[in-house]
Amino acid sequence: MKIRDDALRTRPLLLALALWPLFSACASHQPLSGCDAADGVTPICGFQNPEDLVSLADDWLLISQMSRSDAAGSLVAFRPPDGSRRVLWPNDETASTNATKAACEPPSPGQFGPHGIDLAQDGQMLLVVNHGGREAVERFRIGQNADGPTLAWEDCVPFGDEVMLNDVASLPGGGFVVTEMMGSGTFAALGLVFGRNTGKVWHWTPEAGARPVPGSEARGPNGIAASADGTTLFIAEWGSANLIRIGLDGGGRAAAALGFHPDNLSWTADGRILAGGQLVGPLEATGCFDVPEGGCSLGSAAAIIHPTTLLVERVWTQDPATVAGGISAALERGDTIWLGAYGGDRIARIPAP
């Protein structure tokens, strides 16, 4: 999921590019056509690789639209009650709120490659994993005007080109944790295919910078969530189809088998973890990175996990996909679970259990 080539615009293409010559037959699939509700799933089309979702005030969802080989990515607000959509970044009013104090320049709009996102606990800051032009966690200040939410880039925390980040979770006090799914290059991608530990979790604080979380090495660390006090982490170990629980200090590691490859994680209203992911392995998953029209057709699932007992409750499965597939995010909002997908043109909603 990474090569150093700005023309490709995004590191999540690494796995597809590294393995495509050998395994293209395994990865081929036909995109889902049409945009009609069926099988309990209601799609909303017209998006671009809507990989991750967070909930904002006033009924807005914020969507991370990953880049494709022919288009940069963006951050978009969507309001389900009336279907309103706003491109929050980049747009004609793209600006920096604190450029003179920033450690880096704002990301290039033409290369922007957002991936995992998370809202800080105070609701004032959005953290965004960005692959476009640099490997970094970008920080955006959230605002509001008469039309709805706004974003202004504020600063970034750069990571080296030798890693591919995936998802980020905020911590109290202004820090965060971010997953390194794998290193760079073809051999890193092959390690994921053959079941090796490929990455770990980084803990960043303003005082100490970035340090590895002890004992967090895993097979394709993907989504991540943190407890409210920041002492416990939950990691979607994509390569093993497990959810890992581990202390920020590295202690108490435990795992729960999910039966699908988990992607992003979110919290439910009653304090449990909601995971969305795919029912295919890395070879098949490469087929959805670059679907410009239609939906990814790969089977997907969602489950709720109790953070203490690690009891798993499967709440949705669609295999084969008929309306929305390649699911990368599940977000509960009221009586609805919203689904994001790392490839294709749609988000979708299903009833919450």
C-alpha positions as a Markdown table, in Angstrom:
| # | Residue | x | y | z |
|---|---|---|---|---|
| 1 | Met | 0.0 | 0.0 | 0.0 |
| 2 | Lys | 2.9 | 2.4 | -0.6 |
| 3 | Ile | 5.3 | 3.4 | -3.2 |
| 4 | Arg | 7.2 | 6.7 | -3.4 |
| 5 | Asp | 5.6 | 8.1 | -6.5 |
| 6 | Asp | 3.5 | 11.3 | -6.3 |
| 7 | Ala | 1.9 | 10.6 | -9.6 |
| 8 | Leu | 0.0 | 7.8 | -7.9 |
| 9 | Arg | -1.1 | 10.2 | -5.2 |
| 10 | Thr | -1.7 | 7.7 | -2.4 |
| 11 | Arg | 0.2 | 5.0 | -0.5 |
| 12 | Pro | -2.8 | 2.7 | 0.0 |
| 13 | Leu | -2.2 | 1.6 | -3.5 |
| 14 | Leu | 1.0 | -0.1 | -2.4 |
| 15 | Leu | -0.4 | -3.6 | -1.9 |
| 16 | Ala | -2.3 | -3.5 | -5.1 |
| 17 | Leu | 0.7 | -2.3 | -7.1 |
| 18 | Ala | 3.1 | -4.7 | -5.4 |
| 19 | Leu | 1.0 | -7.8 | -5.9 |
| 20 | Trp | -1.0 | -7.0 | -9.0 |
| 21 | Pro | 1.4 | -8.5 | -11.6 |
| 22 | Leu | 1.3 | -11.9 | -9.7 |
| 23 | Phe | -2.2 | -12.0 | -8.4 |
| 24 | Ser | -4.4 | -9.9 | -10.7 |
| 25 | Ala | -6.8 | -12.8 | -11.3 |
| 26 | Cys | -7.4 | -13.2 | -7.6 |
| 27 | Ala | -8.1 | -9.5 | -7.2 |
| 28 | Ser | -10.5 | -9.0 | -10.1 |
| 29 | His | -14.1 | -8.2 | -9.4 |
| 30 | Gln | -17.1 | -6.5 | -11.0 |
| 31 | Pro | -18.1 | -3.2 | -9.3 |
| 32 | Leu | -21.7 | -3.0 | -8.0 |
| 33 | Ser | -23.9 | -0.9 | -10.3 |
| 34 | Gly | -27.0 | 1.0 | -9.4 |
| 35 | Cys | -27.7 | 2.9 | -6.2 |
| 36 | Asp | -31.0 | 1.4 | -4.9 |
| 37 | Ala | -31.7 | 0.1 | -1.4 |
| 38 | Ala | -31.9 | -3.7 | -1.0 |
| 39 | Asp | -31.3 | -6.4 | 1.6 |
| 40 | Gly | -31.6 | -3.9 | 4.4 |
| 41 | Val | -28.9 | -1.6 | 3.1 |
| 42 | Thr | -29.5 | 1.9 | 1.8 |
| 43 | Pro | -26.6 | 3.3 | -0.3 |
| 44 | Ile | -25.8 | 7.0 | -0.8 |
| 45 | Cys | -23.7 | 7.5 | -3.9 |
| 46 | Gly | -21.5 | 10.2 | -5.4 |
| 47 | Phe | -18.5 | 9.9 | -3.0 |
| 48 | Gln | -14.9 | 8.9 | -3.7 |
| 49 | Asn | -13.4 | 6.0 | -1.6 |
| 50 | Pro | -15.2 | 7.2 | 1.6 |
| 51 | Glu | -12.8 | 5.2 | 3.9 |
| 52 | Asp | -13.6 | 6.6 | 7.3 |
| 53 | Leu | -16.3 | 8.5 | 9.1 |
| 54 | Val | -16.7 | 10.6 | 12.3 |
| 55 | Ser | -19.8 | 12.3 | 13.7 |
| 56 | Leu | -20.1 | 16.1 | 14.0 |
| 57 | Ala | -22.7 | 18.3 | 15.6 |
| 58 | Asp | -25.9 | 19.3 | 13.9 |
| 59 | Asp | -26.5 | 16.0 | 12.2 |
| 60 | Trp | -23.3 | 16.2 | 10.0 |
| 61 | Leu | -21.0 | 13.3 | 9.2 |
| 62 | Leu | -17.4 | 14.0 | 8.2 |
| 63 | Ile | -16.0 | 11.7 | 5.6 |
| 64 | Ser | -12.4 | 10.9 | 4.6 |
| 65 | Gln | -12.3 | 10.5 | 0.9 |
| 66 | Met | -9.2 | 8.6 | 0.0 |
| 67 | Ser | -7.4 | 9.5 | -3.2 |
| 68 | Arg | -7.4 | 7.4 | -6.4 |
| 69 | Ser | -4.7 | 7.1 | -9.0 |
| 70 | Asp | -6.5 | 9.8 | -11.0 |
| 71 | Ala | -7.7 | 12.1 | -8.3 |
| 72 | Ala | -6.6 | 13.6 | -5.0 |
| 73 | Gly | -8.5 | 13.0 | -1.8 |
| 74 | Ser | -10.6 | 15.3 | 0.3 |
| 75 | Leu | -12.5 | 15.8 | 3.6 |
| 76 | Val | -16.3 | 16.1 | 3.0 |
| 77 | Ala | -19.2 | 16.9 | 5.3 |
| 78 | Phe | -22.5 | 15.2 | 4.7 |
| 79 | Arg | -25.8 | 15.9 | 6.4 |
| 80 | Pro | -28.2 | 12.9 | 6.1 |
| 81 | Pro | -31.5 | 14.6 | 6.9 |
| 82 | Asp | -31.4 | 16.8 | 3.8 |
| 83 | Gly | -28.5 | 15.3 | 1.8 |
| 84 | Ser | -26.3 | 18.4 | 2.0 |
| 85 | Arg | -22.7 | 18.0 | 1.1 |
| 86 | Arg | -19.7 | 20.3 | 1.6 |
| 87 | Val | -16.1 | 19.9 | 0.7 |
| 88 | Leu | -14.3 | 21.1 | 3.8 |
| 89 | Trp | -10.7 | 20.6 | 2.7 |
| 90 | Pro | -9.3 | 21.5 | 0.2 |
| 91 | Asn | -11.6 | 24.1 | -1.2 |
| 92 | Asp | -11.5 | 27.7 | -2.4 |
| 93 | Glu | -11.3 | 28.9 | 1.2 |
| 94 | Thr | -8.6 | 26.5 | 2.3 |
| 95 | Ala | -6.5 | 28.3 | 4.9 |
| 96 | Ser | -4.1 | 27.8 | 7.8 |
| 97 | Thr | -5.1 | 29.0 | 11.2 |
| 98 | Asn | -1.6 | 28.9 | 12.8 |
| 99 | Ala | 0.8 | 28.8 | 9.8 |
| 100 | Thr | 3.5 | 30.9 | 11.5 |
| 101 | Lys | 3.8 | 28.3 | 14.4 |
| 102 | Ala | 3.4 | 25.2 | 12.3 |
| 103 | Ala | 6.2 | 22.7 | 12.1 |
| 104 | Cys | 5.4 | 22.0 | 8.4 |
| 105 | Glu | 3.7 | 23.5 | 5.4 |
| 106 | Pro | 0.0 | 22.7 | 4.7 |
| 107 | Pro | -0.5 | 19.6 | 2.5 |
| 108 | Ser | -0.6 | 20.1 | -1.2 |
| 109 | Pro | -4.3 | 20.1 | -2.3 |
| 110 | Gly | -3.4 | 18.3 | -5.5 |
| 111 | Gln | -1.7 | 15.5 | -3.6 |
| 112 | Phe | -3.8 | 15.3 | -0.5 |
| 113 | Gly | -4.4 | 11.6 | 0.5 |
| 114 | Pro | -6.5 | 11.3 | 3.7 |
| 115 | His | -7.0 | 7.9 | 5.3 |
| 116 | Gly | -8.1 | 7.3 | 8.9 |
| 117 | Ile | -9.5 | 10.2 | 10.9 |
| 118 | Asp | -10.5 | 10.9 | 14.5 |
| 119 | Leu | -12.1 | 13.7 | 16.4 |
| 120 | Ala | -10.3 | 15.0 | 19.5 |
| 121 | Gln | -12.3 | 14.7 | 22.8 |
| 122 | Asp | -13.0 | 18.4 | 23.0 |
| 123 | Gly | -14.5 | 18.3 | 19.5 |
| 124 | Gln | -12.3 | 21.1 | 18.3 |
| 125 | Met | -9.6 | 19.3 | 16.4 |
| 126 | Leu | -9.7 | 16.7 | 13.7 |
| 127 | Leu | -6.7 | 14.3 | 13.3 |
| 128 | Val | -6.1 | 13.0 | 9.8 |
| 129 | Val | -3.6 | 10.4 | 8.5 |
| 130 | Asn | -2.3 | 11.8 | 5.2 |
| 131 | His | -0.2 | 9.9 | 2.6 |
| 132 | Gly | -0.2 | 12.7 | 0.0 |
| 133 | Gly | 3.3 | 14.2 | -0.5 |
| 134 | Arg | 4.3 | 13.1 | 3.0 |
| 135 | Glu | 3.5 | 10.5 | 5.6 |
| 136 | Ala | 2.0 | 12.5 | 8.4 |
| 137 | Val | -0.9 | 13.1 | 10.9 |
| 138 | Glu | -2.4 | 16.4 | 9.9 |
| 139 | Arg | -4.3 | 18.5 | 12.5 |
| 140 | Phe | -7.3 | 20.6 | 11.4 |
| 141 | Arg | -9.2 | 23.1 | 13.5 |
| 142 | Ile | -13.0 | 22.6 | 13.4 |
| 143 | Gly | -15.2 | 25.6 | 13.0 |
| 144 | Gln | -18.7 | 26.6 | 12.1 |
| 145 | Asn | -20.4 | 29.1 | 9.8 |
| 146 | Ala | -23.9 | 29.7 | 8.6 |
| 147 | Asp | -23.6 | 26.8 | 6.1 |
| 148 | Gly | -22.3 | 24.2 | 8.5 |
| 149 | Pro | -18.9 | 22.9 | 9.7 |
| 150 | Thr | -15.6 | 24.2 | 8.5 |
| 151 | Leu | -12.0 | 23.0 | 8.6 |
| 152 | Ala | -8.7 | 25.0 | 8.8 |
| 153 | Trp | -5.4 | 23.2 | 8.6 |
| 154 | Glu | -3.3 | 24.0 | 11.7 |
| 155 | Asp | -0.2 | 21.8 | 11.9 |
| 156 | Cys | 1.2 | 18.3 | 11.2 |
| 157 | Val | 3.2 | 15.6 | 12.8 |
| 158 | Pro | 5.4 | 14.1 | 10.1 |
| 159 | Phe | 6.5 | 10.5 | 10.0 |
| 160 | Gly | 9.2 | 9.0 | 7.8 |
| 161 | Asp | 8.6 | 7.7 | 4.3 |
| 162 | Glu | 9.7 | 4.2 | 5.5 |
| 163 | Val | 6.3 | 3.6 | 7.2 |
| 164 | Met | 2.7 | 3.5 | 6.0 |
| 165 | Leu | 0.3 | 4.8 | 8.6 |
| 166 | Asn | -3.4 | 3.9 | 8.6 |
| 167 | Asp | -5.5 | 5.2 | 11.4 |
| 168 | Val | -5.3 | 7.6 | 14.4 |
| 169 | Ala | -7.0 | 8.0 | 17.8 |
| 170 | Ser | -6.8 | 11.1 | 20.0 |
| 171 | Leu | -5.7 | 10.9 | 23.6 |
| 172 | Pro | -6.3 | 13.3 | 26.5 |
| 173 | Gly | -3.8 | 16.1 | 26.8 |
| 174 | Gly | -3.3 | 16.6 | 23.0 |
| 175 | Gly | -1.5 | 13.4 | 22.2 |
| 176 | Phe | -2.5 | 10.6 | 19.9 |
| 177 | Val | -1.8 | 7.0 | 18.8 |
| 178 | Val | -1.4 | 6.0 | 15.2 |
| 179 | Thr | -1.1 | 2.6 | 13.5 |
| 180 | Glu | 1.8 | 1.8 | 11.3 |
| 181 | Met | 0.2 | -0.9 | 9.1 |
| 182 | Met | 3.4 | -1.8 | 7.4 |
| 183 | Gly | 6.7 | -0.5 | 6.1 |
| 184 | Ser | 7.5 | 0.6 | 2.6 |
| 185 | Gly | 8.1 | -1.5 | -0.4 |
| 186 | Thr | 7.0 | -4.8 | -1.9 |
| 187 | Phe | 8.5 | -7.0 | 0.8 |
| 188 | Ala | 6.4 | -5.2 | 3.4 |
| 189 | Ala | 3.3 | -6.0 | 1.5 |
| 190 | Leu | 4.3 | -9.6 | 1.0 |
| 191 | Gly | 4.8 | -9.9 | 4.8 |
| 192 | Leu | 1.2 | -9.1 | 5.3 |
| 193 | Val | 0.2 | -11.7 | 2.8 |
| 194 | Phe | 2.3 | -14.4 | 4.5 |
| 195 | Gly | 1.1 | -13.7 | 8.0 |
| 196 | Arg | 4.0 | -11.8 | 9.5 |
| 197 | Asn | 4.0 | -8.9 | 11.9 |
| 198 | Thr | 4.3 | -5.9 | 9.6 |
| 199 | Gly | 3.7 | -2.9 | 11.9 |
| 200 | Lys | 3.0 | -1.5 | 15.3 |
| 201 | Val | 1.4 | 1.5 | 17.1 |
| 202 | Trp | 3.1 | 4.8 | 17.7 |
| 203 | His | 2.3 | 7.0 | 20.7 |
| 204 | Trp | 2.9 | 10.8 | 20.1 |
| 205 | Thr | 2.9 | 13.5 | 22.7 |
| 206 | Pro | 3.9 | 17.2 | 22.3 |
| 207 | Glu | 6.6 | 16.7 | 24.9 |
| 208 | Ala | 8.2 | 13.4 | 23.8 |
| 209 | Gly | 7.4 | 13.1 | 20.1 |
| 210 | Ala | 6.6 | 9.6 | 18.7 |
| 211 | Arg | 7.6 | 6.4 | 20.4 |
| 212 | Pro | 6.4 | 2.8 | 19.8 |
| 213 | Val | 3.9 | 1.4 | 22.1 |
| 214 | Pro | 5.6 | -1.6 | 23.7 |
| 215 | Gly | 4.3 | -5.0 | 22.6 |
| 216 | Ser | 2.1 | -3.5 | 19.9 |
| 217 | Glu | 3.6 | -5.4 | 17.0 |
| 218 | Ala | 0.9 | -7.0 | 14.9 |
| 219 | Arg | -0.1 | -8.4 | 11.5 |
| 220 | Gly | -1.3 | -5.3 | 9.6 |
| 221 | Pro | -2.4 | -2.9 | 12.4 |
| 222 | Asn | -5.3 | -1.0 | 10.9 |
| 223 | Gly | -8.0 | 0.8 | 12.8 |
| 224 | Ile | -7.4 | 2.0 | 16.4 |
| 225 | Ala | -9.5 | 3.3 | 19.2 |
| 226 | Ala | -8.6 | 4.5 | 22.7 |
| 227 | Ser | -10.5 | 4.5 | 26.0 |
| 228 | Ala | -11.7 | 7.8 | 27.3 |
| 229 | Asp | -8.8 | 8.0 | 29.8 |
| 230 | Gly | -6.3 | 7.0 | 27.1 |
| 231 | Thr | -4.8 | 4.1 | 29.1 |
| 232 | Thr | -6.2 | 1.3 | 26.9 |
| 233 | Leu | -6.0 | 0.8 | 23.2 |
| 234 | Phe | -8.0 | -1.3 | 20.8 |
| 235 | Ile | -6.3 | -2.3 | 17.5 |
| 236 | Ala | -7.9 | -3.8 | 14.5 |
| 237 | Glu | -5.3 | -6.5 | 13.5 |
| 238 | Trp | -6.4 | -6.8 | 9.9 |
| 239 | Gly | -4.0 | -9.6 | 8.9 |
| 240 | Ser | -5.2 | -12.0 | 11.6 |
| 241 | Ala | -8.9 | -11.0 | 11.7 |
| 242 | Asn | -8.5 | -10.1 | 15.4 |
| 243 | Leu | -9.2 | -7.2 | 17.7 |
| 244 | Ile | -6.3 | -6.6 | 20.1 |
| 245 | Arg | -6.7 | -4.9 | 23.4 |
| 246 | Ile | -3.5 | -3.5 | 25.0 |
| 247 | Gly | -2.5 | -1.0 | 27.6 |
| 248 | Leu | -0.8 | 2.2 | 26.4 |
| 249 | Asp | 2.2 | 1.0 | 28.5 |
| 250 | Gly | 2.2 | -2.3 | 26.6 |
| 251 | Gly | 0.6 | -4.4 | 29.4 |
| 252 | Gly | -2.5 | -6.7 | 29.4 |
| 253 | Arg | -2.5 | -7.7 | 25.7 |
| 254 | Ala | -5.5 | -9.8 | 24.8 |
| 255 | Ala | -7.2 | -10.6 | 21.5 |
| 256 | Ala | -10.7 | -11.5 | 20.2 |
| 257 | Ala | -11.3 | -13.4 | 16.9 |
| 258 | Leu | -13.8 | -11.5 | 14.7 |
| 259 | Gly | -14.2 | -13.8 | 11.7 |
| 260 | Phe | -13.5 | -11.0 | 9.3 |
| 261 | His | -10.7 | -8.6 | 8.6 |
| 262 | Pro | -11.4 | -5.5 | 10.7 |
| 263 | Asp | -10.7 | -2.0 | 9.4 |
| 264 | Asn | -11.7 | 1.1 | 11.3 |
| 265 | Leu | -13.1 | 1.1 | 14.8 |
| 266 | Ser | -15.6 | 3.4 | 16.6 |
| 267 | Trp | -17.4 | 3.7 | 19.9 |
| 268 | Thr | -21.1 | 3.0 | 20.3 |
| 269 | Ala | -23.3 | 5.1 | 22.5 |
| 270 | Asp | -23.2 | 2.5 | 25.3 |
| 271 | Gly | -19.4 | 2.3 | 25.4 |
| 272 | Arg | -18.7 | -0.7 | 23.2 |
| 273 | Ile | -16.5 | -1.0 | 20.1 |
| 274 | Leu | -18.0 | -1.1 | 16.6 |
| 275 | Ala | -15.8 | -2.7 | 13.9 |
| 276 | Gly | -16.4 | -2.8 | 10.2 |
| 277 | Gly | -14.3 | -4.9 | 7.8 |
| 278 | Gln | -14.0 | -7.3 | 4.9 |
| 279 | Leu | -14.6 | -11.0 | 4.4 |
| 280 | Val | -11.6 | -11.4 | 2.1 |
| 281 | Gly | -7.8 | -11.6 | 2.4 |
| 282 | Pro | -5.2 | -9.2 | 1.0 |
| 283 | Leu | -5.1 | -10.6 | -2.5 |
| 284 | Glu | -8.8 | -10.0 | -3.1 |
| 285 | Ala | -8.8 | -6.7 | -1.2 |
| 286 | Thr | -6.5 | -5.0 | -3.7 |
| 287 | Gly | -9.4 | -5.1 | -6.3 |
| 288 | Cys | -11.2 | -2.2 | -4.7 |
| 289 | Phe | -8.6 | 0.5 | -4.3 |
| 290 | Asp | -9.4 | 2.2 | -7.6 |
| 291 | Val | -13.1 | 1.9 | -8.4 |
| 292 | Pro | -14.2 | 5.2 | -9.9 |
| 293 | Glu | -17.8 | 4.3 | -10.4 |
| 294 | Gly | -20.1 | 1.9 | -8.6 |
| 295 | Gly | -19.5 | 0.1 | -5.4 |
| 296 | Cys | -16.9 | -2.4 | -4.2 |
| 297 | Ser | -18.4 | -5.9 | -4.5 |
| 298 | Leu | -16.3 | -7.6 | -1.8 |
| 299 | Gly | -18.2 | -9.3 | 1.1 |
| 300 | Ser | -18.2 | -7.4 | 4.4 |
| 301 | Ala | -19.3 | -7.5 | 8.0 |
| 302 | Ala | -19.7 | -5.5 | 11.2 |
| 303 | Ala | -19.5 | -6.5 | 14.8 |
| 304 | Ile | -19.8 | -5.0 | 18.3 |
| 305 | Ile | -17.2 | -6.0 | 20.9 |
| 306 | His | -17.4 | -5.5 | 24.6 |
| 307 | Pro | -14.2 | -3.7 | 25.7 |
| 308 | Thr | -13.9 | -5.6 | 29.0 |
| 309 | Thr | -15.0 | -9.2 | 28.1 |
| 310 | Leu | -14.1 | -9.0 | 24.4 |
| 311 | Leu | -17.4 | -10.7 | 23.7 |
| 312 | Val | -18.1 | -10.4 | 19.9 |
| 313 | Glu | -21.6 | -9.8 | 18.5 |
| 314 | Arg | -21.9 | -9.9 | 14.7 |
| 315 | Val | -24.5 | -7.3 | 13.8 |
| 316 | Trp | -24.3 | -7.4 | 10.0 |
| 317 | Thr | -23.0 | -9.5 | 7.2 |
| 318 | Gln | -23.3 | -9.2 | 3.4 |
| 319 | Asp | -21.5 | -11.8 | 1.4 |
| 320 | Pro | -21.5 | -11.5 | -1.5 |
| 321 | Ala | -22.1 | -7.8 | -1.5 |
| 322 | Thr | -25.2 | -6.6 | -3.3 |
| 323 | Val | -25.4 | -3.0 | -2.4 |
| 324 | Ala | -22.2 | -1.9 | -0.6 |
| 325 | Gly | -19.0 | -3.8 | -0.1 |
| 326 | Gly | -15.3 | -3.4 | 0.8 |
| 327 | Ile | -16.6 | -1.9 | 4.1 |
| 328 | Ser | -13.9 | 0.0 | 6.0 |
| 329 | Ala | -15.9 | 1.8 | 8.7 |
| 330 | Ala | -19.0 | 1.4 | 10.8 |
| 331 | Leu | -20.3 | 4.4 | 12.8 |
| 332 | Glu | -23.4 | 4.3 | 15.1 |
| 333 | Arg | -25.6 | 7.4 | 15.1 |
| 334 | Gly | -29.0 | 7.1 | 16.8 |
| 335 | Asp | -30.8 | 4.1 | 15.3 |
| 336 | Thr | -28.5 | 3.9 | 12.3 |
| 337 | Ile | -25.1 | 2.4 | 11.5 |
| 338 | Trp | -23.3 | 4.3 | 8.8 |
| 339 | Leu | -20.9 | 2.3 | 6.6 |
| 340 | Gly | -17.8 | 3.6 | 4.8 |
| 341 | Ala | -15.9 | 1.8 | 2.1 |
| 342 | Tyr | -12.2 | 2.1 | 1.0 |
| 343 | Gly | -13.2 | 1.8 | -2.7 |
| 344 | Gly | -16.1 | 2.9 | -4.8 |
| 345 | Asp | -18.6 | 5.7 | -4.8 |
| 346 | Arg | -20.8 | 5.1 | -1.8 |
| 347 | Ile | -21.5 | 5.1 | 1.8 |
| 348 | Ala | -24.5 | 3.2 | 3.2 |
| 349 | Arg | -26.7 | 2.9 | 6.2 |
| 350 | Ile | -28.2 | -0.1 | 8.0 |
| 351 | Pro | -30.5 | -0.3 | 11.1 |
| 352 | Ala | -28.6 | -0.4 | 14.3 |
| 353 | Pro | -29.3 | -3.5 | 16.4 |
